[in-house]
Every structure is written in structure tokens, then in C-alpha cells.
């Protein structure tokens, strides 16, 4: 059987062309952007149309899209482009986006990573996840509905997270007859909100994701619009460069590399600045001053590393340094703080009360934290600071947080990597909030007092009173309420049940639970003052009405 071989010169030419294409692709700038806005504004359809019309789909993907459109689509005989990104069965059944869908594509001018985020209020936490690493936000508005509450919420969160490039995409213009008056009215309404929200500028583009108008190229159906199409704007808008490479050097240690007894390196991603062998650095919290000996990578040692690179540093001195610690420039050390003022997006069903305790994860460090004060909750309609109250699902508020360990004070406005944090429920391990460090405090404010989390119930009807108190606490939003009675403490097998109950209550309270103790305490067996202290409230009789 004969085999047809490609001429050697032709094969070599093809390899050179491939190498040239790869090199050119690597030189392209990268833009990370998200699509967000209210539910059913057409975010998934817009991304699907962009991928289709920019020829980013293979034949098998097109064939599968056609098959899925016939089976689960909402466009009749037409392709349902939303199915390209809405892959979960629940998304297809309900016709809404639930999870964040990431897609990569490339044009002749730029590479893109787009995150399609859900518009439903229930999944605002997923929108925050997508926005946390984005350079640009495409805020979609249904031309028939105008600016809605969720439009405002997503826009405010994008601005809060430091996204400065905002595109107002007025979608579904085909359903309003491509009316310029409708577009101008929506832009005017959004501009008034943007001014209040601190959004310094935005680009408004009328389009139709379903029909493809102004998505890839300018559409003849909108002759009154003189600006760029959406893709043309995305290809030319300045991407966020490595401006942070010019700031002070800071790197959170992700782990210690010790492959053999002769090598000890500290691995992490550089959050800001640049570093060279011989540069002086300080280790936090140890406070040790030393020098960088080597910058080690998989491809070999470097003479210099800058923000965004993942490296392993070896130091000239032995030092106590581990995951969660920071290596910073010896000439610009941030101030250690144990109290922060922050903007907080609350993402849990249960309400947030002051006094609750969480794990706070910032960079690679995790510390115990307590909400000392809820200063205000923002009214998303007019962006005014509302009165202090418990925060509910999707609320955005300003809080003060006490930490049990010092961290280096880095504001989110100075560094998005080191100034952003999450709160983790100590009992369920669920992420319940995302926060941004705005400022720092030196200590607990005068007169500030954390509400009691431990209550010792006394009296002849203490079991009934404790049960009633537990119901009251749950009604007030405390979802983690524990009653420590004799049966519960007896399981520990400790001879001193009262003192064991106190120790167990402290542990549960530190994890964020409300604790009710119903043990009978005999005055001749234990000093009540040792058990009922400033952290514990003693209640009895009708005092259970908290």
C-alpha cells in the first residue's frame, strides 16, 4: 500500500508557521471580563452569539448546539445560543444561569476569558466570584425593562471590586423596534445611578444578542448609533497591566518547598512589586530581616520576578516562615493590624448579627474574626447608608471586624489580591460573605460590647425556659443554637460537669453558636463567679424572653 508523504520543505514550513502563530498568540494581551445584570437579560445568549459569530466553535460543537436547541432550546427552529454556556441540567430546565461559566476565545487582536454570571438574586454570590478577577464588566439591560434593582446591585458590586471598565449593553433592541428613544432613556437613567455609585464612566452600546446586531460588527438596523460594536470595544479597551509591579514587593507564602535537606524555599505568587536576588526582605509575623538568595522556577532561576509570577524564594538565613506568612520589601513594610473596617457582601440565608464569629481568609492566611459592629447597610435603590441592622441575603454593608491575630494592613484599593477576604462559617465551613478592606482600627471602640453568646439558665423550670429561649434566638436569626444539659455533658465522662459545660460552651461560642446551659450548679461545689463571667449571661424565670 502506498503512503503519500508531505515534502520535507512543506512540513518544515508548516511547523514554522505553527511556531510563529503560537508566538504571536502568546504576545496578545489578555482581557478578563464578565457579563452580569438582572435575570433573563440575555447574558448567556450574548456570549453564545459572540462565540458563534467570531468563528470560535468547531463543527462538532455546532452540531451538538443544533441538537440541543431542538431538544431543550427556547427559540423554536433557530439556534439557542444560551445553551453554549448554560450546561447544567437545572439551568436548561429553568432557563436561567446558576453557576459561573468561563469561556476562552481569541481574535486577531486579543485573547479573552469571559465569565457568564447568574442574574438571579439567589446566586449573587456566584456573580461576586466571577467579578473578583475581572478587568471589565458588561452590564446587560433588557431594553423592554430598563434598569432594575439587580442591575444596580451588580453594577455597585463591580465598582466595589475595583472594575473600572463598565459597558452598559442595552440588549434586545429588536424587541423595541431599535428605537433610539428607548436606548437614550435607559442610558440617562443608568448615568444618574452611576454617578451616585462612584462609577466614573461607562460605554453604552445598543445591541441584540439573539439577532447579532452590534455584537461582532456594527449593524445596519441601528443607523443612529455611531459607536463601536461590543467586540470592537473589547478589542481596544485598555487591559489592566502590571501596574502593581511598580509598588512595594509583597508575597503571601502558599507553602514551604523542602525536596531535600539542602533546599528550603518559600513558594507563592507575587502580589505586587518586583524582587531580585540580594534584595532585603522582612518576614511577617516573625519580623526577621534577611535577603533573597535565589528566585527559583520550574524553568530555572530568574534574575528578577514581578507581580503575577509564581516563584519560590530561597533566603540567606534560616527563618520560621510557613503558609499564611508574608514576605515583604525591607524598605516598605505595611502596618500590622488586628482590627479592620470593611465593605461586606453578605451571601448567606441566615442573617448576620454583630458578635458572630467566623474564619476570615485573606490571601493565604486564615484567622478567627468577630463582627464587632455593623455600621450601616446600603440601600441599593439610592445607595444611601441605611441604619445599622442585621444584614440579610445579598445586603451590602460596612462593618468593623476584630481579629484574633495581627495581619498586615493592605487596603483593597491598593491591592486586590491582599485586600480582599472571605468569611467562613466555623460550623458549616460554608463561605458566607466576601469583603474588602477599606481601613484599619487600633482596637475595640469605647463602649463596644459583644452580645453574650453563652447563657446559663437557672431555676426550677430551666429546661422549659431554655427551650423557649432557643426558639426565640432562632426567630431572631441565630441558626446555630445549642442546649447543654446534663445528658449532653455526661457523654464527656468528666467528673466536674459544671466546669466541663463551661469549657464546651466557650468552644461552641467561639465557633459562632449561641449556647444555653441548663445544669444545676451547687454553690457548695463550685464558685459561681468562676463559671458566670463577663462573657456569660445568667437568665432565669421570665428572663428567657431575650
RAZIMO-V671834 format. One record per residue. N is the residue number from 0. RES is the residue in one letter. D_CENTER is the distance of its C-alpha to the mean C-alpha in Angstrom with 1 decimal. Layout:
N&RES&D_CENTER, N&RES&D_CENTER
//
This chain:
0&X&60.7, 1&X&59.9, 2&X&56.5, 3&X&55.4, 4&X&53.8, 5&X&52.0, 6&X&53.9, 7&X&52.6, 8&X&52.2, 9&X&50.2, 10&X&47.9, 11&X&47.4, 12&X&46.7, 13&X&44.1, 14&X&42.4, 15&X&42.5, 16&X&41.0, 17&X&38.1, 18&X&37.5, 19&X&37.7, 20&X&35.1, 21&X&32.7, 22&X&33.1, 23&X&32.7, 24&X&29.5, 25&X&28.1, 26&X&29.0, 27&X&27.1, 28&X&24.1, 29&X&20.7, 30&X&18.6, 31&X&15.1, 32&X&14.7, 33&X&13.3, 34&X&15.6, 35&X&14.6, 36&X&16.8, 37&X&18.7, 38&X&19.8, 39&X&22.8, 40&X&22.6, 41&X&23.2, 42&X&20.0, 43&X&20.8, 44&X&24.5, 45&X&23.8, 46&X&22.0, 47&X&24.8, 48&X&27.4, 49&X&26.1, 50&X&26.2, 51&X&29.6, 52&X&31.3, 53&X&30.1, 54&X&31.8, 55&X&28.8, 56&X&30.0, 57&X&32.7, 58&X&35.7, 59&X&34.6, 60&X&31.2, 61&X&33.3, 62&X&35.7, 63&X&33.0, 64&X&31.4, 65&X&34.9, 66&X&35.4, 67&X&32.2, 68&X&32.9, 69&X&36.3, 70&X&35.0, 71&X&31.7, 72&X&31.5, 73&X&31.8, 74&X&33.9, 75&X&37.2, 76&X&38.8, 77&X&36.3, 78&X&33.3, 79&X&30.1, 80&X&27.5, 81&X&24.5, 82&X&25.6, 83&X&24.6, 84&X&20.9, 85&X&21.1, 86&X&22.3, 87&X&21.6, 88&X&24.8, 89&X&23.3, 90&X&21.9, 91&X&25.4, 92&X&27.1, 93&X&25.2, 94&X&24.8, 95&X&21.1, 96&X&17.9, 97&X&15.9, 98&X&13.7, 99&X&12.1, 100&X&15.1, 101&X&15.3, 102&X&18.7, 103&X&20.4, 104&X&23.5, 105&X&25.8, 106&X&28.5, 107&X&31.3, 108&X&29.4, 109&X&25.8, 110&X&23.3, 111&X&20.2, 112&X&17.1, 113&X&16.1, 114&X&13.3, 115&X&14.9, 116&X&12.5, 117&X&14.1, 118&X&15.8, 119&X&16.8, 120&X&15.6, 121&X&15.3, 122&X&12.4, 123&X&10.3, 124&X&7.4, 125&X&8.0, 126&X&8.2, 127&X&4.9, 128&X&4.1, 129&X&7.4, 130&X&7.3, 131&X&5.2, 132&X&8.5, 133&X&10.9, 134&X&14.1, 135&X&15.4, 136&X&14.8, 137&X&17.7, 138&X&17.9, 139&X&20.5, 140&X&23.1, 141&X&25.9, 142&X&29.1, 143&X&30.8, 144&X&28.3, 145&X&27.0, 146&X&24.1, 147&X&22.6, 148&X&20.4, 149&X&17.4, 150&X&18.2, 151&X&18.0, 152&X&14.8, 153&X&12.9, 154&X&14.8, 155&X&14.1, 156&X&10.3, 157&X&10.9, 158&X&13.3, 159&X&11.3, 160&X&8.8, 161&X&12.1, 162&X&13.1, 163&X&16.8, 164&X&18.3, 165&X&18.4, 166&X&20.7, 167&X&22.2, 168&X&23.5, 169&X&26.2, 170&X&26.6, 171&X&29.6, 172&X&32.1, 173&X&34.7, 174&X&34.6, 175&X&35.7, 176&X&38.4, 177&X&36.5, 178&X&37.4, 179&X&36.6, 180&X&37.0, 181&X&34.1, 182&X&31.9, 183&X&33.0, 184&X&32.5, 185&X&28.9, 186&X&28.2, 187&X&30.1, 188&X&28.1, 189&X&24.7, 190&X&26.1, 191&X&26.9, 192&X&23.5, 193&X&21.9, 194&X&24.3, 195&X&23.3, 196&X&19.5, 197&X&20.1, 198&X&19.7, 199&X&22.5, 200&X&23.4, 201&X&22.8, 202&X&24.8, 203&X&26.2, 204&X&27.5, 205&X&29.5, 206&X&29.3, 207&X&29.8, 208&X&27.6, 209&X&30.2, 210&X&33.1, 211&X&31.5, 212&X&32.6, 213&X&31.0, 214&X&28.5, 215&X&30.1, 216&X&33.2, 217&X&34.6, 218&X&36.3, 219&X&39.8, 220&X&38.9, 221&X&37.2, 222&X&40.0, 223&X&39.1, 224&X&35.7, 225&X&36.3, 226&X&32.8, 227&X&31.0, 228&X&29.7, 229&X&26.0, 230&X&26.4, 231&X&28.7, 232&X&26.2, 233&X&23.4, 234&X&26.0, 235&X&27.0, 236&X&24.0, 237&X&23.4, 238&X&20.5, 239&X&18.7, 240&X&20.9, 241&X&21.0, 242&X&21.7, 243&X&19.9, 244&X&22.7, 245&X&25.1, 246&X&23.4, 247&X&24.2, 248&X&23.6, 249&X&20.7, 250&X&19.7, 251&X&17.9, 252&X&20.1, 253&X&18.8, 254&X&22.3, 255&X&26.0, 256&X&28.1, 257&X&31.7, 258&X&33.5, 259&X&36.9, 260&X&38.5, 261&X&38.9, 262&X&35.3, 263&X&32.3, 264&X&29.3, 265&X&25.8, 266&X&23.1, 267&X&19.8, 268&X&18.1, 269&X&19.3, 270&X&16.7, 271&X&19.4, 272&X&23.1, 273&X&25.8, 274&X&27.9, 275&X&31.5, 276&X&33.8, 277&X&35.7, 278&X&32.9, 279&X&32.7, 280&X&29.5, 281&X&28.7, 282&X&27.0, 283&X&24.9, 284&X&25.6, 285&X&29.0, 286&X&30.0, 287&X&32.1, 288&X&33.1, 289&X&33.8, 290&X&33.9, 291&X&32.1, 292&X&34.7, 293&X&33.2, 294&X&30.1, 295&X&30.1, 296&X&28.5, 297&X&29.5, 298&X&31.6, 299&X&33.4, 300&X&33.2, 301&X&32.0, 302&X&33.6, 303&X&30.4, 304&X&26.6, 305&X&24.0, 306&X&20.3, 307&X&18.4, 308&X&21.1, 309&X&21.0, 310&X&24.2, 311&X&26.2, 312&X&28.0, 313&X&31.3, 314&X&32.7, 315&X&36.3, 316&X&36.3, 317&X&35.4, 318&X&32.5, 319&X&30.5, 320&X&27.0, 321&X&24.4, 322&X&20.8, 323&X&18.6, 324&X&21.3, 325&X&21.1, 326&X&23.8, 327&X&24.3, 328&X&27.0, 329&X&30.2, 330&X&30.8, 331&X&27.5, 332&X&26.1, 333&X&23.3, 334&X&24.5, 335&X&23.5, 336&X&22.2, 337&X&21.9, 338&X&20.6, 339&X&17.8, 340&X&17.4, 341&X&13.9, 342&X&12.3, 343&X&10.5, 344&X&9.1, 345&X&11.0, 346&X&10.3, 347&X&13.5, 348&X&17.0, 349&X&18.8, 350&X&19.0, 351&X&17.7, 352&X&20.9, 353&X&21.6, 354&X&22.7, 355&X&20.3, 356&X&19.4, 357&X&16.2, 358&X&15.1, 359&X&12.8, 360&X&11.2, 361&X&11.1, 362&X&11.9, 363&X&14.3, 364&X&15.6, 365&X&15.4, 366&X&17.5, 367&X&18.7, 368&X&17.8, 369&X&19.4, 370&X&18.6, 371&X&21.8, 372&X&21.6, 373&X&20.0, 374&X&21.4, 375&X&20.6, 376&X&18.8, 377&X&18.6, 378&X&20.8, 379&X&19.0, 380&X&22.5, 381&X&23.8, 382&X&20.9, 383&X&23.2, 384&X&22.2, 385&X&23.4, 386&X&25.1, 387&X&23.4, 388&X&23.0, 389&X&21.0, 390&X&17.5, 391&X&17.4, 392&X&15.0, 393&X&12.9, 394&X&14.5, 395&X&13.2, 396&X&15.2, 397&X&16.3, 398&X&16.9, 399&X&18.7, 400&X&17.9, 401&X&20.5, 402&X&19.9, 403&X&22.5, 404&X&22.3, 405&X&22.2, 406&X&19.4, 407&X&19.9, 408&X&19.1, 409&X&16.9, 410&X&15.5, 411&X&12.4, 412&X&15.0, 413&X&16.8, 414&X&14.3, 415&X&10.7, 416&X&10.7, 417&X&12.5, 418&X&11.5, 419&X&7.9, 420&X&7.6, 421&X&7.0, 422&X&10.2, 423&X&12.1, 424&X&15.3, 425&X&18.2, 426&X&20.4, 427&X&18.4, 428&X&15.7, 429&X&13.2, 430&X&9.6, 431&X&10.4, 432&X&8.2, 433&X&5.4, 434&X&7.8, 435&X&9.5, 436&X&12.9, 437&X&15.6, 438&X&18.7, 439&X&20.5, 440&X&23.3, 441&X&26.3, 442&X&26.7, 443&X&26.9, 444&X&28.2, 445&X&31.9, 446&X&32.4, 447&X&29.0, 448&X&29.4, 449&X&27.1, 450&X&28.5, 451&X&30.5, 452&X&28.7, 453&X&32.0, 454&X&35.1, 455&X&38.5, 456&X&40.4, 457&X&44.2, 458&X&47.3, 459&X&49.3, 460&X&46.9, 461&X&43.8, 462&X&42.5, 463&X&42.8, 464&X&41.3, 465&X&38.3, 466&X&37.7, 467&X&37.9, 468&X&35.6, 469&X&33.0, 470&X&33.2, 471&X&32.8, 472&X&29.7, 473&X&28.1, 474&X&29.1, 475&X&27.4, 476&X&24.1, 477&X&24.4, 478&X&23.7, 479&X&24.6, 480&X&28.2, 481&X&30.6, 482&X&34.4, 483&X&36.2, 484&X&39.9, 485&X&42.7, 486&X&42.0, 487&X&38.4, 488&X&39.6, 489&X&42.7, 490&X&40.6, 491&X&39.8, 492&X&43.6, 493&X&43.6, 494&X&46.9, 495&X&45.4, 496&X&43.3, 497&X&42.6, 498&X&41.1, 499&X&39.2, 500&X&37.7, 501&X&36.7, 502&X&34.9, 503&X&33.2, 504&X&32.1, 505&X&30.6, 506&X&28.5, 507&X&27.3, 508&X&26.6, 509&X&24.5, 510&X&22.3, 511&X&21.8, 512&X&24.9, 513&X&27.7, 514&X&31.0, 515&X&34.5, 516&X&37.4, 517&X&40.7, 518&X&43.0, 519&X&46.4, 520&X&46.8, 521&X&50.4, 522&X&51.2, 523&X&53.8, 524&X&51.4, 525&X&48.4, 526&X&47.8, 527&X&45.4, 528&X&44.2, 529&X&42.6, 530&X&40.6, 531&X&39.8, 532&X&38.2, 533&X&35.9, 534&X&32.9, 535&X&35.0, 536&X&36.5, 537&X&39.8, 538&X&40.5, 539&X&43.5, 540&X&45.5, 541&X&43.9, 542&X&41.3, 543&X&38.8, 544&X&38.0, 545&X&34.9
//
